[in-house]
Amino acid sequence: MLRLTFTEPEPKPNSCRIDNPLIHKTIVQIRREARELAVLIGLPAQEDLFARGGEVARDPDNFNRVKDLTETEREALKGEKKTTLLSQPKALQVTVWLLSLSALTQGWVESASNAGNLIWPRQLGIEDRLWLVAICNAIPFLAGGICALLFADPCMAFGRRGVLFISGWLCVIGAIGASASNDWKQLISFRTILGLGLGAKASMTAVFAAEISPSHLRYVVCHT
């Protein structure tokens, strides 16, 4: 009788888990590369700060081992371990609440579309052209999906805050223009602009929120 035996391959070290990539570098390497980064981005006066930050990032739970941390920095790092969002610095709290408005815009658009469907098809004379009404309703989300798919990476050239600033203005222009439209072509045009704004902010808000939040609060911040 033929018997087949399958042997699972030995897993490679660190191949089955996500870890801190800095842990594989020496402290000397990290401090040197952190200083080089400070010079590269035009902050040579902050070389020492970048070096200390790099060493802390290598092993955040044992930041007290970094000998040249100032007392202010040690207190700030201890403060990051506080358990609630309301215990965090006001700048972080304000940023999180403002980022939450990005999520609200999606609901505002959907609510406005649902309520407007009772009026605008008749006002624009397309109440009997249901396919056109459907296109007008779908175009913000179609444009947003295309924007998020194709332009999320190129938009990074403007930075996180730059993208959110631009997307906010696109949403404002699209919403005002759509409310003042006199025919379905204008409505589709402005709702397309609105969709571009929605797509840009949707692709960036969660990333920005994750980057600025302490690790133990990241889930809470990203879902606020």
C-alpha positions in Angstrom: 0.0 0.0 0.0 1.4 3.4 -1.1 1.6 5.8 1.8 2.4 9.5 1.3 4.1 11.4 4.0 4.2 15.2 4.0 6.7 17.1 6.1 6.2 20.7 6.8 9.2 22.9 6.1 11.0 24.5 9.0 9.9 28.1 9.3 12.6 30.7 8.7 13.4 32.9 11.7 11.1 36.0 11.9 9.2 34.9 8.8 5.9 34.3 10.5 5.6 37.4 12.6 5.6 41.2 12.2 8.3 42.7 14.4 10.2 46.0 14.8 12.6 46.2 11.9 15.0 48.4 14.0 15.6 45.5 16.4 17.8 43.9 13.7 20.2 46.8 13.7 22.7 47.8 16.2 22.3 51.0 18.3 25.4 52.5 16.6 23.8 51.9 13.2 20.5 53.4 14.2 22.0 56.5 15.7 24.2 57.1 12.7 21.3 56.6 10.2 19.1 58.9 12.4 21.7 61.6 12.2 22.0 61.2 8.5 18.2 61.5 8.2 18.2 64.7 10.2 20.7 66.2 7.8 18.9 64.8 4.7 15.6 66.5 5.6 17.2 69.8 6.5 17.3 69.6 10.3 21.0 69.3 11.2 20.5 71.1 14.5 18.3 68.2 15.6 20.8 65.4 15.0 21.1 64.5 18.6 17.3 64.4 19.0 16.9 62.1 16.0 19.6 59.9 17.3 17.9 59.5 20.7 14.5 59.0 19.0 15.9 56.3 16.8 17.4 54.4 19.8 14.0 54.7 21.7 12.2 53.4 18.6 14.4 50.3 18.6 13.1 49.3 22.0 10.3 51.6 23.2 9.5 49.5 26.3 13.0 50.1 27.7 13.5 53.7 26.8 15.1 54.3 30.2 18.2 52.5 28.9 18.9 55.5 26.6 21.4 57.3 28.7 21.3 60.8 27.0 17.5 61.3 27.2 16.5 64.5 29.0 14.2 64.5 31.9 11.5 66.2 29.8 11.8 63.5 27.2 11.6 60.7 29.8 8.4 62.2 31.3 6.9 62.6 27.8 7.6 58.9 27.0 6.1 57.9 30.3 3.0 59.9 29.4 2.6 58.0 26.2 1.8 54.9 28.3 -1.3 56.5 29.9 -4.3 54.4 29.0 -6.9 56.9 27.8 -7.0 59.2 24.8 -8.1 62.1 27.1 -4.8 61.7 29.0 -2.8 62.4 25.8 -1.5 65.9 24.9 -4.1 68.4 23.7 -2.4 68.6 20.3 -3.0 64.9 19.7 -6.6 65.0 21.0 -7.5 68.0 18.7 -5.9 66.2 15.7 -7.8 63.0 16.4 -11.2 64.9 16.7 -10.5 66.8 13.5 -9.6 63.6 11.7 -12.9 62.2 12.9 -14.7 64.8 10.8 -13.3 63.1 7.7 -15.4 60.1 8.6 -18.4 62.3 9.2 -18.2 63.7 5.7 -19.0 60.3 4.2 -22.2 60.1 6.2 -23.1 63.7 5.3 -22.8 62.9 1.6 -24.9 59.8 1.9 -27.6 61.6 4.0 -27.7 64.5 1.6 -28.0 62.2 -1.4 -30.8 60.2 0.1 -32.8 63.3 1.2 -32.2 65.1 -2.1 -33.5 62.2 -4.1 -37.0 63.2 -3.1 -36.7 66.6 -4.8 -33.9 67.1 -7.3 -34.8 64.5 -10.0 -38.1 66.3 -10.5 -36.5 69.8 -10.4 -33.9 68.8 -13.0 -36.5 67.0 -15.2 -35.0 63.5 -15.0 -37.4 61.8 -12.6 -38.4 59.3 -15.3 -34.8 58.5 -16.3 -33.9 56.3 -13.4 -30.6 55.2 -14.8 -29.5 58.8 -14.9 -30.6 59.3 -11.3 -28.6 56.2 -10.3 -25.5 57.6 -12.1 -25.8 60.9 -10.2 -26.0 59.1 -6.9 -23.2 56.6 -7.7 -20.7 59.1 -9.2 -19.3 60.4 -5.9 -18.3 56.9 -4.7 -17.1 55.8 -8.1 -14.9 58.9 -8.4 -13.7 58.4 -4.8 -12.8 54.7 -5.5 -10.9 55.6 -8.6 -9.1 58.5 -6.8 -8.1 56.3 -3.9 -6.9 53.6 -6.2 -4.9 55.6 -8.7 -3.9 58.8 -6.9 -3.3 57.8 -3.3 0.4 57.2 -3.8 1.2 60.3 -6.0 -0.7 62.5 -3.6 1.9 61.6 -1.0 4.1 64.3 -2.5 1.8 66.9 -0.7 2.2 65.2 2.7 -0.5 63.9 4.9 -1.8 67.3 6.0 -1.5 68.7 2.5 -3.7 65.9 1.1 -6.3 66.4 3.8 -6.3 70.2 3.2 -6.8 69.7 -0.6 -9.5 67.0 -0.1 -11.4 69.3 2.3 -11.6 72.1 -0.2 -12.7 69.6 -2.9 -15.5 68.4 -0.7 -16.5 72.0 0.0 -16.5 73.0 -3.7 -18.3 69.8 -4.7 -21.0 70.2 -2.0 -21.7 73.9 -2.8 -21.6 73.3 -6.5 -23.9 70.4 -6.4 -26.5 72.3 -4.3 -26.4 75.1 -6.9 -26.6 72.9 -10.0 -29.2 73.7 -12.7 -29.1 70.5 -14.7 -27.9 66.9 -14.3 -24.6 67.5 -16.1 -23.6 70.2 -13.6 -24.7 67.9 -10.8 -22.5 65.0 -12.1 -19.5 67.3 -12.5 -19.7 68.7 -9.0 -20.4 65.3 -7.5 -17.4 64.0 -9.2 -15.3 66.7 -7.6 -16.9 65.8 -4.3 -16.0 62.1 -4.9 -12.4 63.0 -5.5 -12.3 64.8 -2.2 -13.9 61.8 -0.4 -11.4 59.4 -2.0 -8.4 61.4 -1.1 -9.4 61.9 2.5 -10.4 58.3 2.9 -7.1 57.0 1.7 -5.1 59.3 4.0 -7.0 59.8 7.2 -6.5 56.3 8.7 -2.8 56.3 7.8 -2.3 59.7 9.4 -4.2 58.7 12.5 -2.2 55.5 12.9 1.1 57.4 12.5 0.5 60.0 15.1 -1.0 57.7 17.8 0.8 55.8 20.5 0.9 52.1 19.8 -1.4 51.1 22.7 -4.0 53.6 21.5 -3.8 53.0 17.8 -6.9 50.9 17.5 -9.0 53.4 19.5 -7.6 56.4 17.5 -8.1 54.8 14.1 -11.7 53.9 14.9 -12.7 57.2 16.6 
